Structures are given as C-alpha cells and as structure tokens.
Amino acid sequence: MGNGIARRSRTAGLAAGVAVLTALTALPAQAGQATRAGETTRAGETTRAGEEVRTSAGTGVRVTDLGTLPGGSTSHSYGVNDRGVAVGSSDTADGSVRPVLWRPDGTIRVLRGLPGDVSGTAYGVNERRTVVGSATGEDGTERAVRWRTPRRVAELPGLPDSPRSRAYGINERGTMVGFSATPDLVYQAVRWDAGGTPTRLPALPGDVSSSASEVNDRGTAVGYSKSAEGTQRAVRWTRAGRALPMGAPLPGDDSTQASWINDRGHIVGNSFRAADGLNSPYHAVRWTRGGETEALPPLPGHTGSGAFGVNDDGVAVGFSYSPGGTFHAVRWDAEGRVTDLGPGWAFLLNDEGVAVGHVTTEDGTRRAARWHPSDTKG
C-alpha cells in the first residue's frame, strides 16, 4: 500500500540452516487441529489452486489451500510479493520435491531445475517475479539458484568446493542473500549482486559461522552469527558489508537470530537457548530502533512462538504453539498485539496484508496456504 516506500519481496524469513529452518521444522506437528484440504489439482504444468478452506473467526481473514503439483500431496509456501505471487515447493506423484510459483489467480507453475537436479525449493520473489532458492543434485550437493522466469534458471556460485548453498532473499535491486557452506559444512553468509557475483559477509568477531536470511531495498541484510560453542547472535550487515550485533537474547535465553528486515529498518526474529535445542521454547522478538530486544507474545496458554516476517507497516507474522505441540499461525500488529489466524504456520506477508505459509489437512499432510483479508480478492 502507498507508504512512500518502494515495494519489495516478501521472501522466507528463515534463519538459514540450524537455527530455525532445520530446528523449528522438527518441532511436534499439530495435534488435533486440521483444516479441510483444497480440491485436487488438474493434470498439466499449470493447475488451479485449492479452494478456500476456512475463515479465521473474528479476524476478517480468509485462508486458501494453494494446492500442489499434479499427483502431489504436500506443499509449502515461503514467500509472497506485493502482487500476490507466492513461491515455495510441492511434491509430485513420484515423491520428488520441486520449486513452484503460484500466480495471483491461484494457478501453480513448476520452476525449471538445474541440469541433473532431483529436488528444489523456492524461498523468495521480488516485484519483478525474480525468484531465488536452491536445487539439489543426485549427489546431495545443494546449489543456490535464481529464476528470472519459470523456465530461465541459473546457478548462483558459492564458495569454492561448497557442497551446500541457498539463496533466501532478494530485493528490488536484484541483490540476493543466503549462505554457502565450506567443504566441512561450516555455513558462511553470502550476498550476491544483481549479476550473481558472490561476496562473503563476515561473522561477528570471534564467531565461526553465519547465514543471511533477508536483504532490504537499502542493502541492509540480517541473519545470524554463530560461535564455536553453538550460541547464535542476531546480526545486521550494512550495505558496505560490516557485521553489527543486535540486542541481547531475552532473559533465560542465550541465542538470537534475525529473520526479516523491512525497508523501514524494522527487524523480527527469535530468541532461544541453543544448548537446549527443541526442549527449550522459541520466543518471537523484534528489535527497537535503539537496539533493544522486545518480546512478541504467544497466544494465551501457549509456550512458544516464532516470527519470520514483517511488512513495511510493522505488522509481523509467524506461529505460536501450545505445550502439546499445536501450532497456530499468528499475526502481530505494529503495537505487538497477537491475533490467532488458526492452525498452521505463517512465514511472510506483503504490504497488502496477504500472508503465506501452510495449514494441515485432515489426513495430517501440510499444504501451502494463503491468508488474506476478506475484502482482498484472490
């Protein structure tokens, strides 16, 4: 919406690798909370998305199952731009996972892979519909990629001999961020310019690894820096590439990671205890302009939460979960008040208030979903 700020991508505000992408996705699945699956997609490269599955009571938000590729059962959406184009992944009839794009009208389109790859995921999309993500080959090597169109794909070079690279975020200038691992799988934050040339973003002094999750239109990137002992610190990289630490973890925690930065400099992420792993609750946080860490509350009765994205109006999305492992997608307004969006995870939202993530069907599978205000078409 008109706020004087250039519109930009709403890519996956995932903490690369260990902090959130691998750890939080291993948390207990939703228990006893399911939604009705969307209709079966038609055969062909491009198919219609699923039907509306519910309206979140009292929120004025509708939820739509975005469907899967033909023959698939599971899908996830990690990013959405202000035009309503969403990206993510879907499995297929043969069980492989492919990167996909959902158009604003609900059709799903598979994104072409790199030669020899067997799977892939799309994480981010900007207003020009340039998409970033990763592709995995038969030997397990994962490569960061960029799609300029669904059929025009190119590898983004990583560090020398890197067995794993991913691109998570892309801004309107075409700058991309993510990570590239060393041969012994130590993650290093990377920024690619619009031409695809990589630059390593340094960890904080004394730390050994890092990863970047998002970059805004001013060129400021965020992510985490990790010590040899395994604790993490949320970090912000200036346009010149200087690493700056964020505010301290919440009381009782020892680690933070930053998921997303908007064009006004608002940053959200998570606070947690690294040594406790999944036995310690994650806490959604945001950082004030003064650098202080501020908690974003979970839903009443819930014990943990995670924040992944914030739009230019300061509205954030993520999830909240109960002691029994029931996950609900949530939205925090600019004042930090939390709203229940129903069972699921919300990853990103755009400046129109449209969010993407996933819901869980009656048979327990995860399906990409879109939350949108009832007065928003699509």
C-alpha positions as CSV (number, residue, x, y, z in Angstrom):
1,M,0.0,0.0,0.0
2,G,1.1,3.6,-0.5
3,N,3.6,4.4,2.2
4,G,6.3,6.1,0.2
5,I,8.5,3.0,0.5
6,A,9.4,1.0,-2.6
7,R,7.5,-2.3,-2.7
8,R,9.7,-5.3,-2.3
9,S,9.9,-9.0,-2.0
10,R,8.4,-11.0,0.9
11,T,10.8,-13.8,1.0
12,A,11.3,-16.5,3.5
13,G,12.4,-15.0,6.8
14,L,14.0,-18.3,7.6
15,A,17.1,-18.5,9.7
16,A,19.4,-20.4,7.4
17,G,20.2,-23.9,8.5
18,V,20.4,-24.8,12.1
19,A,18.6,-22.0,14.0
20,V,15.1,-22.2,12.5
21,L,14.9,-23.9,9.2
22,T,16.1,-27.3,10.5
23,A,15.3,-27.0,14.2
24,L,11.8,-25.5,14.2
25,T,10.6,-27.6,11.4
26,A,11.3,-30.6,13.6
27,L,9.1,-29.4,16.4
28,P,6.0,-31.6,17.1
29,A,3.3,-31.5,14.4
30,Q,-0.1,-30.0,15.0
31,A,-2.2,-32.3,17.1
32,G,-5.9,-32.5,16.7
33,Q,-6.0,-29.2,14.6
34,A,-6.8,-29.8,10.9
35,T,-8.4,-28.0,8.1
36,R,-10.2,-29.3,5.0
37,A,-7.9,-29.8,2.1
38,G,-8.4,-28.0,-1.2
39,E,-9.6,-29.6,-4.4
40,T,-7.4,-31.9,-6.4
41,T,-5.3,-30.1,-8.9
42,R,-5.7,-30.8,-12.6
43,A,-3.1,-32.5,-14.7
44,G,-0.6,-30.3,-16.6
45,E,2.2,-28.0,-15.8
46,T,-0.1,-25.2,-14.7
47,T,-3.1,-26.0,-12.5
48,R,-5.6,-24.2,-10.3
49,A,-5.0,-23.8,-6.6
50,G,-7.2,-25.3,-3.9
51,E,-10.4,-23.9,-2.6
52,E,-11.0,-21.6,0.4
53,V,-10.7,-23.8,3.5
54,R,-11.9,-21.5,6.3
55,T,-12.3,-18.1,7.6
56,S,-10.4,-17.3,10.8
57,A,-13.1,-16.4,13.3
58,G,-13.1,-12.8,14.4
59,T,-10.1,-11.8,12.3
60,G,-11.6,-10.9,8.9
61,V,-9.0,-13.1,7.2
62,R,-9.8,-15.9,4.7
63,V,-7.5,-18.9,4.3
64,T,-7.0,-20.6,1.0
65,D,-5.3,-24.0,0.3
66,L,-2.9,-23.3,-2.6
67,G,-2.8,-26.9,-3.8
68,T,0.0,-29.0,-5.2
69,L,1.6,-30.1,-8.4
70,P,-0.3,-32.9,-10.2
71,G,-0.1,-36.1,-8.2
72,G,1.4,-34.4,-5.2
73,S,0.0,-34.2,-1.6
74,T,2.3,-31.8,0.3
75,S,3.3,-28.2,-0.4
76,H,4.8,-25.2,1.4
77,S,4.9,-21.5,0.6
78,Y,7.7,-19.4,1.9
79,G,7.5,-16.1,0.1
80,V,5.0,-13.6,-1.5
81,N,5.4,-10.3,-3.2
82,D,3.0,-7.3,-3.2
83,R,1.4,-8.5,-6.4
84,G,0.3,-11.7,-4.7
85,V,2.8,-14.0,-6.4
86,A,3.8,-16.8,-4.0
87,V,6.7,-19.3,-4.1
88,G,7.6,-22.4,-2.3
89,S,7.7,-26.2,-3.1
90,S,5.4,-29.1,-3.8
91,D,5.9,-32.8,-4.0
92,T,4.9,-34.8,-7.1
93,A,3.5,-38.2,-7.9
94,D,6.9,-39.8,-7.8
95,G,7.7,-38.3,-4.4
96,S,10.2,-35.7,-5.5
97,V,10.0,-32.1,-4.3
98,R,10.0,-29.3,-6.9
99,P,10.2,-25.5,-6.7
100,V,6.9,-23.8,-7.6
101,L,5.3,-20.4,-8.1
102,W,1.6,-19.6,-7.5
103,R,0.2,-16.8,-9.6
104,P,-2.2,-14.3,-8.1
105,D,-5.2,-16.2,-9.8
106,G,-4.2,-19.3,-7.9
107,T,-2.5,-21.3,-10.7
108,I,0.6,-23.2,-9.8
109,R,3.7,-23.4,-12.0
110,V,6.7,-25.6,-11.6
111,L,10.1,-23.9,-11.9
112,R,12.7,-25.5,-14.1
113,G,15.6,-27.1,-12.3
114,L,19.3,-27.1,-12.9
115,P,20.7,-29.9,-15.1
116,G,20.9,-33.1,-13.0
117,D,19.0,-31.9,-10.0
118,V,16.4,-34.1,-8.2
119,S,14.7,-31.6,-6.0
120,G,14.4,-27.9,-5.2
121,T,12.7,-25.1,-3.2
122,A,11.9,-21.5,-4.0
123,Y,12.3,-19.2,-1.0
124,G,11.9,-15.6,-2.2
125,V,10.3,-13.5,-5.0
126,N,10.6,-9.8,-5.8
127,E,8.2,-7.5,-7.7
128,R,9.8,-8.4,-11.0
129,R,8.9,-12.0,-10.3
130,T,12.6,-12.9,-10.0
131,V,12.7,-16.0,-7.7
132,V,15.6,-17.3,-5.6
133,G,16.0,-20.7,-3.8
134,S,18.0,-23.9,-4.2
135,A,18.4,-27.1,-6.2
136,T,19.8,-30.4,-5.0
137,G,21.6,-32.9,-7.3
138,E,21.7,-36.7,-7.1
139,D,25.0,-36.5,-5.2
140,G,23.3,-34.4,-2.5
141,T,25.1,-31.1,-3.5
142,E,22.7,-28.2,-2.9
143,R,23.2,-25.1,-5.1
144,A,21.7,-21.6,-4.8
145,V,19.7,-20.6,-7.8
146,R,17.8,-17.7,-9.4
147,W,14.9,-17.9,-11.7
148,R,14.3,-14.9,-14.0
149,T,11.3,-16.7,-15.4
150,P,9.8,-20.1,-14.6
151,R,11.9,-21.6,-17.4
152,R,15.0,-19.5,-17.1
153,V,17.2,-20.7,-14.2
154,A,20.8,-20.2,-13.3
155,E,23.1,-21.3,-10.6
156,L,24.4,-18.7,-8.1
157,P,28.1,-19.5,-7.4
158,G,29.0,-20.2,-3.9
159,L,32.3,-20.6,-2.0
160,P,35.0,-22.8,-3.6
161,D,34.0,-26.5,-3.4
162,S,30.9,-25.7,-1.4
163,P,28.6,-28.7,-1.0
164,R,25.6,-26.6,0.1
165,S,24.4,-23.1,-0.8
166,R,21.0,-21.5,-0.6
167,A,19.6,-18.1,-1.6
168,Y,16.8,-16.9,0.7
169,G,16.2,-13.2,0.0
170,I,16.1,-10.9,-3.0
171,N,15.4,-7.1,-3.0
172,E,14.2,-4.9,-5.8
173,R,17.7,-4.1,-7.0
174,G,18.3,-7.8,-7.5
175,T,20.7,-8.2,-4.6
176,M,20.4,-11.7,-3.0
177,V,21.5,-13.2,0.3
178,G,21.8,-16.6,1.8
179,F,24.7,-18.9,2.7
180,S,27.3,-21.1,1.2
181,A,28.9,-23.8,3.3
182,T,32.6,-24.7,3.3
183,P,33.6,-28.2,2.4
184,D,33.3,-29.2,6.0
185,L,29.8,-27.7,6.2
186,V,30.5,-24.5,8.1
187,Y,27.9,-22.0,6.9
188,Q,29.1,-18.6,5.7
189,A,26.7,-15.7,5.0
190,V,26.8,-14.7,1.3
191,R,25.5,-11.7,-0.7
192,W,25.2,-11.9,-4.4
193,D,25.0,-8.8,-6.5
194,A,22.5,-8.5,-9.4
195,G,25.0,-10.1,-11.7
196,G,25.3,-13.1,-9.5
197,T,28.8,-12.4,-8.1
198,P,29.1,-13.6,-4.5
199,T,30.6,-11.8,-1.6
200,R,31.1,-13.4,1.8
201,L,29.5,-11.5,4.7
202,P,31.7,-11.8,7.8
203,A,30.6,-13.3,11.1
204,L,30.9,-11.2,14.2
205,P,34.4,-11.1,15.8
206,G,35.2,-14.4,17.4
207,D,32.4,-16.4,15.7
208,V,33.0,-19.1,13.2
209,S,29.9,-19.3,11.0
210,S,27.0,-17.2,9.8
211,S,24.0,-17.0,7.5
212,A,21.9,-14.2,6.0
213,S,18.1,-14.5,5.7
214,E,17.0,-11.3,4.1
215,V,18.1,-8.0,2.5
216,N,16.0,-4.9,2.1
217,D,16.0,-2.3,-0.7
218,R,18.6,-0.2,1.1
219,G,21.0,-3.1,1.0
220,T,20.9,-3.9,4.7
221,A,20.9,-7.7,5.4
222,V,20.1,-9.7,8.5
223,G,20.7,-13.2,9.8
224,Y,22.8,-14.7,12.5
225,S,26.4,-15.3,13.5
226,K,27.4,-18.4,15.4
227,S,30.1,-19.1,18.0
228,A,32.3,-22.3,18.2
229,E,30.2,-23.2,21.3
230,G,27.0,-23.1,19.2
231,T,25.3,-20.0,20.5
232,Q,24.0,-17.5,18.0
233,R,23.7,-13.8,17.8
234,A,21.3,-11.9,15.5
235,V,23.4,-9.7,13.2
236,R,22.8,-6.9,10.7
237,W,25.1,-6.3,7.8
238,T,25.4,-2.8,6.5
239,R,25.4,-2.1,2.7
240,A,29.2,-2.0,3.0
241,G,29.2,-5.5,4.5
242,R,30.1,-4.6,8.1
243,A,28.6,-7.0,10.7
244,L,26.8,-5.4,13.6
245,P,25.4,-7.3,16.6
246,M,21.7,-6.9,17.5
247,G,20.2,-6.7,21.0
248,A,20.7,-9.3,23.7
249,P,18.6,-12.5,24.0
250,L,15.5,-12.5,26.2
251,P,16.1,-13.3,29.9
252,G,16.9,-17.1,30.2
253,D,17.9,-17.4,26.6
254,D,21.4,-17.4,25.2
255,S,20.9,-17.0,21.4
256,T,19.1,-14.9,18.9
257,Q,18.6,-14.9,15.1
258,A,17.1,-12.3,12.8
259,S,14.6,-13.5,10.2
260,W,13.5,-10.4,8.4
261,I,14.1,-6.7,7.9
262,N,11.7,-4.3,6.1
263,D,12.5,-1.2,4.2
264,R,12.0,1.0,7.3
265,G,14.5,-1.0,9.2
266,H,12.1,-3.0,11.4
267,I,13.6,-6.4,12.3
268,V,12.0,-9.5,13.7
269,G,13.4,-12.9,14.7
270,N,13.7,-15.3,17.6
271,S,15.3,-15.8,21.0
272,F,16.1,-19.2,22.4
273,R,18.6,-21.4,24.3
274,A,20.9,-23.1,21.8
275,A,22.1,-25.9,24.1
276,D,18.5,-27.0,24.9
277,G,17.5,-27.5,21.3
278,L,13.9,-28.5,20.9
279,N,13.5,-28.8,24.7
280,S,13.6,-25.0,25.0
281,P,10.8,-22.8,23.8
282,Y,11.5,-20.3,21.0
283,H,10.4,-16.8,21.5
284,A,9.4,-14.4,18.8
285,V,11.1,-11.0,19.1
286,R,11.6,-7.7,17.4
287,W,14.3,-5.1,17.8
288,T,13.7,-1.5,18.5
289,R,15.5,1.3,16.7
290,G,17.5,1.7,19.9
291,G,18.7,-1.9,19.5
292,E,16.7,-3.4,22.4
293,T,15.1,-6.9,22.1
294,E,11.4,-6.8,22.6
295,A,9.3,-10.0,23.1
296,L,6.3,-10.6,20.8
297,P,3.8,-12.6,22.9
298,P,2.5,-16.1,22.0
299,L,-1.3,-16.8,22.1
300,P,-2.8,-17.2,25.6
301,G,-1.9,-20.6,27.1
302,H,0.9,-21.2,24.5
303,T,4.5,-21.7,25.5
304,G,6.5,-20.7,22.4
305,S,6.4,-18.7,19.2
306,G,8.4,-17.7,16.1
307,A,8.5,-14.6,14.0
308,F,9.5,-14.8,10.3
309,G,8.4,-11.7,8.5
310,V,7.4,-8.0,9.0
311,N,5.9,-5.7,6.4
312,D,6.5,-2.0,5.9
313,D,3.6,-1.2,8.2
314,G,5.3,-3.1,11.1
315,V,2.9,-6.0,11.0
316,A,4.6,-9.3,11.7
317,V,3.6,-13.0,11.2
318,G,4.8,-16.3,12.4
319,F,3.4,-19.0,14.7
320,S,2.5,-19.8,18.3
321,Y,2.5,-23.3,19.8
322,S,1.0,-25.0,22.8
323,P,2.7,-27.4,25.3
324,G,1.1,-30.2,23.3
325,G,2.6,-29.2,20.0
326,T,-0.4,-27.5,18.4
327,F,0.7,-24.7,16.1
328,H,-1.3,-21.7,15.1
329,A,-0.4,-19.1,12.5
330,V,-0.4,-15.7,14.2
331,R,-0.1,-12.0,13.3
332,W,1.3,-9.2,15.5
333,D,0.2,-5.7,14.8
334,A,2.6,-2.7,15.0
335,E,1.9,-2.4,18.7
336,G,2.8,-6.1,19.3
337,R,-0.8,-7.4,19.9
338,V,-1.2,-11.0,18.7
339,T,-4.1,-12.4,16.6
340,D,-4.8,-16.1,16.1
341,L,-5.1,-17.0,12.4
342,G,-5.9,-20.6,13.0
343,P,-3.9,-23.9,12.8
344,G,-0.8,-23.6,10.7
345,W,2.4,-21.6,10.2
346,A,2.6,-18.2,8.6
347,F,6.0,-17.3,7.1
348,L,5.7,-14.0,5.2
349,L,3.2,-11.3,4.5
350,N,3.2,-8.4,2.0
351,D,2.2,-4.8,2.2
352,E,-1.3,-5.7,1.2
353,G,-1.7,-7.8,4.3
354,V,-1.6,-11.1,2.4
355,A,0.4,-13.8,4.2
356,V,1.6,-17.3,3.1
357,G,2.7,-20.4,4.9
358,H,1.0,-23.7,5.4
359,V,-2.0,-25.4,7.0
360,T,-2.5,-29.1,7.9
361,T,-5.2,-31.2,6.1
362,E,-7.5,-33.7,7.8
363,D,-5.1,-36.6,6.9
364,G,-2.1,-34.7,8.5
365,T,-0.3,-33.5,5.4
366,R,0.9,-29.9,5.0
367,R,-0.4,-27.7,2.3
368,A,0.7,-24.3,1.2
369,A,-1.8,-21.7,2.3
370,R,-2.6,-18.0,1.8
371,W,-4.2,-15.8,4.4
372,H,-5.8,-12.7,3.0
373,P,-8.3,-10.1,4.3
374,S,-11.8,-10.8,3.4
375,D,-12.0,-7.7,1.2
376,T,-8.9,-8.7,-0.8
377,K,-9.5,-10.6,-4.0
378,G,-7.6,-13.7,-4.9
